[in-house]
């Protein structure tokens, strides 16, 4: 093998290594794909959808109410849910209406789902934060999360998930990359 071919091979190997390191760094620290498993976030996300998780977004801009986050649940699985309550919030649900600190808030992302209900029941059963967790307000460093498919979601209403510690949050998501016909930003 002559020197020019050796140099070309060495350059190719260097480029490949740099590209791999760069890709691993991006996936580890900036964004990574996550597959939605289950129907708990329908109709926003469906089983099998692939979303991009922005890992730096939670540190730069913080997490806001109604953001969709990906987190490590206590049982070791990765969950995707919507943030409903922030530290210091008192939460209650009554007659399918969300109350944060005694103020009714609209959840427009649920309107379509509520219209599709085949029965006359509510999408979200009545509860208070205290009845679920024994806390009157969400403690500092924790979030209260719910799936959009309220009737079929294991979320902060269940002791197996409970309040989500901020250190378990992997990041925020609002970009769907699969299926291909629905690629884009999800609101």
C-alpha positions in Angstrom: 0.0 0.0 0.0 1.5 3.3 -1.0 1.6 6.4 1.3 -1.3 8.2 -0.4 -3.6 5.3 0.1 -2.5 4.9 3.8 -3.0 8.6 4.3 -6.5 8.4 2.7 -7.4 5.4 4.9 -6.1 7.1 8.0 -8.1 10.3 7.2 -11.2 8.2 6.6 -10.8 6.4 10.0 -10.2 9.7 11.8 -13.3 11.2 10.2 -15.4 8.2 11.2 -14.2 8.3 14.8 -14.9 12.0 15.1 -18.4 11.5 13.6 -19.1 8.7 16.0 -17.9 10.7 19.0 -19.9 13.7 17.9 -23.0 11.6 17.5 -22.6 9.9 20.9 -22.1 13.3 22.5 -25.3 14.7 20.9 -27.4 11.7 21.9 -25.9 11.6 25.4 -26.1 15.4 26.3 -28.4 17.2 23.8 -31.1 15.2 22.1 -32.1 11.5 21.8 -34.9 9.6 20.2 -37.5 7.8 22.5 -40.2 5.4 21.4 -43.6 6.0 22.9 -44.7 2.7 24.6 -48.4 2.5 25.2 -51.6 4.6 24.8 -51.2 6.9 27.9 -50.5 10.0 25.8 -53.1 9.5 23.1 -54.2 11.4 21.1 -51.0 13.6 21.4 -48.6 10.7 21.0 -49.5 7.1 20.0 -47.9 3.8 20.8 -44.9 3.4 18.5 -44.4 7.1 17.8 -40.7 8.2 18.0 -40.1 11.6 19.6 -36.9 13.6 20.1 -36.1 14.4 23.7 -34.4 17.8 24.3 -32.1 17.1 27.2 -30.7 20.6 27.5 -34.1 22.3 27.4 -34.9 21.4 31.0 -31.8 23.1 32.2 -31.8 26.2 29.9 -35.4 27.2 29.9 -36.8 25.1 32.7 -39.9 23.0 32.7 -43.2 24.8 32.4 -46.8 23.6 33.1 -48.2 21.6 30.2 -44.7 20.7 28.8 -44.4 17.1 27.8 -41.5 15.4 29.6 -39.7 12.1 29.4 -38.5 10.7 32.8 -37.3 7.6 34.5 -40.2 6.1 36.5 -39.5 4.5 39.9 -40.0 1.1 38.4 -37.1 1.7 36.0 -39.1 2.4 32.8 -39.0 5.5 30.7 -42.3 7.4 30.8 -43.6 10.3 28.7 -46.3 12.5 30.4 -47.5 16.1 30.6 -46.5 18.3 33.5 -49.6 19.5 35.3 -48.2 20.7 38.6 -45.0 22.6 39.6 -43.4 23.0 43.0 -45.7 25.0 45.3 -48.9 24.2 43.4 -52.0 22.9 44.9 -53.8 20.6 42.4 -57.4 19.4 42.2 -59.7 18.0 39.5 -63.4 18.5 39.7 -66.0 17.8 37.0 -63.3 17.4 34.4 -61.8 20.8 35.2 -58.2 21.3 36.4 -57.7 23.6 39.3 -54.3 24.9 40.1 -54.1 27.0 43.3 -57.9 27.2 43.2 -57.9 28.7 39.7 -59.6 26.8 36.9 -57.3 26.2 33.9 -58.2 25.2 30.4 -56.5 22.1 28.9 -57.3 22.7 25.2 -55.1 19.7 24.2 -57.8 17.5 25.7 -60.8 19.0 23.9 -60.7 16.6 20.9 -60.4 13.6 23.3 -63.3 14.7 25.4 -65.5 15.0 22.3 -64.6 11.5 21.3 -65.8 9.9 24.6 -68.5 7.4 23.9 -70.1 7.7 27.4 -71.2 10.6 29.5 -68.5 10.2 32.1 -65.5 12.5 32.6 -62.1 12.1 31.1 -60.4 12.8 34.4 -61.8 11.5 37.6 -62.1 14.0 40.5 -59.1 14.1 42.9 -57.0 16.5 45.0 -53.2 16.4 45.4 -53.6 15.7 49.1 -55.9 12.7 48.5 -53.3 11.2 46.3 -50.0 12.1 48.0 -50.7 13.5 51.5 -49.1 16.8 50.4 -51.2 19.9 50.2 -48.8 21.4 47.7 -46.1 19.9 45.4 -42.8 19.9 47.3 -39.7 21.7 45.9 -37.9 19.6 43.3 -40.9 17.6 42.2 -43.5 17.6 39.4 -47.0 16.3 39.1 -47.6 14.6 35.7 -50.6 13.1 33.9 -51.0 11.3 30.6 -53.3 12.9 28.1 -55.3 9.6 27.9 -56.5 10.1 31.5 -58.5 7.0 31.6 -55.6 4.8 30.5 -52.5 6.4 32.1 -50.3 5.3 35.0 -49.1 8.7 36.2 -48.7 10.8 39.3 -52.1 9.7 40.5 -50.7 6.2 41.2 -48.2 5.4 44.0 -46.0 3.4 41.6 -45.2 6.8 39.9 -46.2 9.5 42.4 -44.5 12.9 42.2 -41.6 13.0 39.8 -38.3 14.1 41.2 -36.6 16.7 38.9 -33.4 14.7 38.8 -35.3 11.8 37.1 -36.4 14.1 34.2 -34.5 13.2 31.0 -35.8 16.2 29.1 -38.7 17.8 27.3 -40.3 16.7 24.0 -42.4 18.3 21.3 -40.9 16.9 18.1 -42.3 13.7 16.5 -40.0 12.0 14.0 -42.0 8.9 13.3 -44.3 7.9 11.7 -43.1 9.9 8.7 -46.5 11.3 7.8 -46.7 13.1 11.1 -43.2 14.5 11.5 -43.1 17.9 13.1 -43.7 19.9 16.2 -46.5 18.7 18.5 -48.4 21.2 20.6 
